[in-house]
C-alpha cells in the first residue's frame, strides 16, 4: 500500500471522527442518560423534604442557581480529565501528570473515598428495595439475603463489562422509565398544588439560612462526577481533535443538565406544593423519603409500587456510574502503590483489572448482605471531599495547567469556587449544630 493511500485513509478516519464531534448520535444519548442516571440517586427522594422545609422562596432561588452550579462544575471536571497528554488517561493519571506524585496520591485517595462509600450504599440499597418489594407488594418470601445480594450485584457488575454499547443500552433501559415515572408523578400532583405557599412572607435571613444549609444536599443530589472520567476518556479516544472533543462533551453535559433540571425541579416543586410545611418538617424529622409521605397522605396503594420502582431504577442507574468511578479510583491507588514499592517490575494490567473487579464485587456483596449502616460514613466522608474534587480542584487546575488556560473565566470560576466553599462550610456547620 502506497504512502499516499495510507495518508488518504488516515485523513478519512480523522474527518469521520471529527464529524462525530459535530453530530448527535445514539452513543451521545446513551452517555447523556448514563450521566443522568448517575445523578438520579437516592438524594432526589430526600431533596424535596430538605429543600422545601424552609419554604417556597428558597426553593425558587435554588432553582435558578442549580443549573449553573451543576453544569459549570461538571464541565470543569470533564475538561480537566481531557487535558492529559495521553488520550487513554483517566482522572487519577491526569492528576499525577499535572500535580505531581505526592498530590496525585492524595487526590486519588480522596477521589476513591468520595465514591466508594456510595458504591457500598447502593449495593445495600438495591438489595433492600428488592426484598421489600417481594415481601410487601408481591407477598412472597424472598430468597436468602446472601444469595439475593450476590445475584443483584453480580448482574449489575456484569452489565458494565459486556461492552460500552450494551452498557449504554442498559442505562437507557433503566433511565427512560425513571424519567417517565417522575414526570408522571409531577403532573399527577399538579391538581393538588397549594399555591398559597407563594403568599408566605419573604424573609431574607431565613431564605439565606435555608439555602446555605441545603447546598450540600443540592450538590450531592445532582452529582454525576463518578462517571465524568470514564465519559471523558471514551470521547477522547474516539475524537482526537481536542477542541471538537471539548465541544461535544460540553454539549452532552449541557443537555444532561437541562434534563436533570426539568425532571428533578418539576418533581421537587410538585411534591413541595402538594404538601404543607408541617408535613415537610415531620418528614424531615422522621427521615422519610417524599414518596412515603405522599403515600401516607393519599392512602393510595399505587404509590407503594411506584416508590419501589423509582427506588430500584434510581439506585440501579446510579450504580453504573458510581461503579466506573470506584473501579477507576481503586486501580489508581493500586498503580500508585505498585510504582512506589515495585517500580522496577511491570504491573500486569489484566491482573489489575481482575483484582480490582473482584474486590469491588465482593465488598459490595458483603455490604449488601450485612446491611451495614454506611449512611453516616457517606455524609461525613463524601460531601466535603466531593465538593473539593468537583468544585474546587478543577478551578485550581484551570489556573495551574497551561492547556486549560483557554477555558478560564474569572466570573464563572469565582461562582463555582464560592459554591464549593459554601457546601463544605454548610456541611460542617450542620454537623456541629
N, C-alpha and C positions, 0 to 999 in steps of 0.2 A: 504494500500500500504506500502510495507516494506521500511526501510530507504535506503537499497541498491538500490532499484528500483528508488527511488527519486533521489539519487545521480547519478545514471546512466543517467537518463533523463536530469538532470542539466548539466552533462558533455557533452551530445549530443547537447544540446542547445548552450552551450558555444563554442563547436567545430564548430557548424554551424555558429554562429555569428563571430567567428574568421576567418572562411573561407570567410565570407562576406568582411572582410578587405583585403583579398588576391586576390580576383577575381573581374573582372569588370562586372557590372550589368547594366540593363536598368535604375535602380534608380540612379546609378552613372552618367550615361549620362544625365539624367534629371536634376540633380543638377549642372552638368557642364554647361548645357545650361542655367540654371537659373542664375548662376553667370555671364555667358557670356551676357545674356540678360540684367542683371542689369548694366553691364559696358557699353553696347552699348546704350547710351542715346543721347541726343541732342549734346553732346560735339563732337562726331565724325564728324558731319556735319560742324563744325567750325574749327576742328583741322587742316585740310589741309590748310585753309586760314591763320591761325595764325602761324603755324609751317613753311609753305612754303614761307611766305612773306620775310623771311630773307635769302632765297637762298637754294640751294640743299645740301650744305655741312653740315650745322647744322642739317638738316633732316637726313642725313646719320648717323651722330654721335648719334642723338636721337634714331634712330632705334636700335642701339647696346645697348643703356642704358635702353630702355623701358622694355625689358624682365626682367632683374634683379630687376629693380625698382618695377614693378608690382608684380612679384611672391614673392619676399622676404617680401615685406610689408604685403601682404595679408596672406602669410603663417604665419608670426609672429602673426598677429591678430587672426587667427584661433587657433593657438597653445595657445595663451592666453585664449581664450574662452574655450578651452578644459581642462584648468588647474584647474578648480574648483573641490572641493571635492564632490560636488553634481552633478551627471550626468545631471540633469534636469536644471541646472543653465544656464542663458543667460549672455550676456556681462555685464549688469548692476549689477546683483547679484555677478558676478565674481569680478568686480571692488570693490564692498563693502567688499568682503571676503579678498582680498589681500591688499587693500589700506586703509581700514577703512571707517567709515560712512561719515565723512566730505569730504574726497577726492572722495568717491563714489557719493555723491550728486553732486559735481562739474562736475565730468566726465560724469555722467548720463545726466545732463542738457546739457553739451557740445555735447554729442552723439546725443541727441534729436535735438538740434539746427543745427547740421551738416546734418541732414536728412530731417526734417520736411519741410523746405522751398522747397527742391527739390520735395517732395511729392506734395505740392501745385502747383508747377510749372508744373508737369506732368499732374495734373488734368486740368489745364488751357490749356496745350499744346494739349492734346488728343481731347479736345472739339474744339479748333481752327482748328486743322487738318481736322477733320470730317466735320465741317461747310464749310471750304474752298474747300474740295473735292466735297461736294454736290453742291456748288454754281458754281464752275468753270469747274469741269470735268463732273459731272452728269447733269449740267444745271437744277437743281431743287431747289425749295425753302426748306431750312432746317426747321425742327420743331423749336418751341421756344427754345431759348438757355437754359432757366431754366430747361426744360424737357429733352433736349438732354444731358446736362451735368449730370443731375441726373441719367439718364439711363446708360450712359457710365461708370461713376464712380461706380455705383451700380453693374454693370456686372463685372467689374474688381475686385471689392472687394469680390463679391460673389464667384468668381473662387478660391480665396485664402482660402475659408472656406468650400470647399466641399471635403477636404482631400488632403494629400500630393501627392498621386498617380495622382489624376486628375489635381492638380495644376502643377505638373511637366509635364504632358502631354500637358497642355495648353501652358506652356512656350516653349516646343519643337515645338508645332504647330506654334507659333509666330516666334521663332528664326531660324528654318531651312529655311523658305522663305527669311528671312532677310540676312542670310549668302549667299544664292544663288544669291540674287539680288546684294549685294555688290560685290561679286566676279565677277558676270556677268558684272557689270559696269566697274570694274577694267580691265577686259580682253578686253571689248569693246573699251576702251580708249587706249589700247596699240599701235595700228597703228597711233594714234595721238600724241604719245610721241615726245617731243623735247629734244633730248639728248644733245643739245648744252648747256643745263643747267650745265652739268658737266665741261664745259670749263670755267666756271666762276672762277675768281681768288680766291684762298683760303686765306681768311683774318681771322686770329686767333682772333683778337679783336671783329670783327663783329659776328663771329661764337659763341664765348662765351657769348656775349651780347644777341644774339637770343636764345641760349639755356637757359640762365638764366631767361629771361622773359617768355619763353614758358613752363617752368617747372610747374607752377600752372595749366595751361590748360591740360598738359600731365597727371598730377596726377588726375585731375577731369575726363578726357576722359576715362581713364582705370579703374576708381574706381568701385569696386563692394563690398565695405565694408558693405553697409547696409544689405546684405544677409549673411554675414560671420557668425554672431552669430547664426542665425537660422540653417544655414548649419552645424556648429559645434555641436549644440545641437542635431540635427537629427541623426548624426552619433555616437555621444557619447552614446545615448540611445539604439542604436542597436549593437554597437561594444564595449563591456565592457572592452576589453583589451586596455589599453591606448596607448601602443606602436603601435599596429595594427591600432587603430583609427587615430593616428597621421600620420602614413604612408599612409593610404587610403586618408585622406583629403588632404595631401600634393600632392599625385598623381593627384587627381581631380583638385586641384588648378594649378598644373603644366600643365596639358593638356588644361585646360581652358585658361591659359596664352598663350600657343602655338597657340591655335585657335584665340585668340584675336590678337596676333601679325601678323599672316598670313592675317587675314581678314582686320584689320584696317590699317596695314602698307602698304599692297598692294593697298588698296583703296586710302590712302594718297599719296603714290608715283605716282599712276596713275593720280590722279587729279592734283598734282603739276606739273608733267611733261607734262600734256596736256594744261596747262595754262602758260601765260607769267608772269614774275614778276610784270608787270604793272597791269594785271588782278587781281592778288592776292592782291596787295596793294589797288586797288579800291574797291575790295570786302571787305577788312578789314575795310576800312573807312566807307563803306555803311552798315557794319554789316550783310552781306548776307551769307547764307549757301552755300557751294561749289556747290551743285546741281543746285541752282538757277543761279549761274554763268555759269555753263556748258550748262544749258538750254538756257540762253540768247545768248551764243556764237554760239551754234549749230542751234538754231531755230527749234529744234526737239520737237514736242508736246508730244512725248512719255516720255520725261524727266519730264514733269509736273506730269504725272501719277506716274512715278517711284518715284519722290521726295515725293509725298503724301504717297505712300505705305511705303517707308523707314521711313518717319517721324512717321507714325502711328505704325508700327511694333517696331521701336526703343523705342518710348515712352511707348507703352503698355508693352513690355517685361521688360523695366526698372522699370515700375510701381510696378511690383510684388515684386522685391527685396527691393525697397525703402519702400513699404508698410509694409513689415515684420519688417524692422528696425524702422519705425515710431511707429508702434504698440508696439514694444518691449521697445523703449525709453520712450514712454508715460506711459506704465504700470510701468516701473521702477520708474518714477517720482512720480506717484500716490502712489505706495507702500512705497517709502521713506517718503513722507509727512504723510501718514497714520500712519506709525510706530512712527513718530516724535510727532504727536499730539494725536493719539489714540492707543498708544501702548498696552493698556490693552484690546482692543477689536479686535477680529479676523476680517480680511478683507475677504469678500465674493469673491472668485475667479471668480464666474460666473458673478456677478455684475461688477467686474473689467473689465472682458473681454468684456461684452456688452457695458459698458460705454465708454471705450476707442475706441471700434469699431465704436460706434455711433458718437463720437467726430471726429474721422478721416474721416468718410464718410461725415458728414455734412459740416465740414470745407473745405474739398476737393471739394465738390459740390458747396459751396458758392464761393470758389475761381474760379472754372471753369465757373460759371455763371457770376460773376462780372468781370472776365477777368483782375484780378489785375496784376499790373506790379511788379512782385517779383524778376525779374532778378537781379536788383541791390542788393536786400537783399541776394539772393543766393550767389553772388560774395563776398559781404562783410562779411557775416557770415560763409558761408560753407567752403570756401577754406582754411583759416587759421586753423579752428577747425578740418577740415578733415585731413589736413596734420599732425596736432598734434596727433590725435587719431590713424591714420593709420600708420604713420611713426615713431613717437617719443614714444608714450605711450607703445606699445608692446616691444620696445627695452629696455625701462626703466624696464619693468616687467621682462625681461629676467635676469636682474642683481639684482632684488629685490625678486622675488618669487623662493624659493628653488626648487620647482617641475619643473621649466623651466630652471634650471641650465644646463641641458644636451644639450640644444639647442643653447647655446652661441657660437658665432663665431665672434671674435673681428673685423675681416676684413669686413665681410658681415654686421655686426651691425653698424660699422662706416660708411659704404657706405649708408645704409638705413637712418641713422641719418642725414648725410650730405644732402641727397635728401630732407628730411623733412624741414630742416632749410633753404635750398635754396628756396623751394617752398613758405614758409612763407615770407621770405625776399623779394623775387621777386614780390610777390603779393603786399606787402606794397610799394615797390619802384614804381611799375606800377600804383598804386592808387595815389601816390603822384605826379608822373610825369603826 
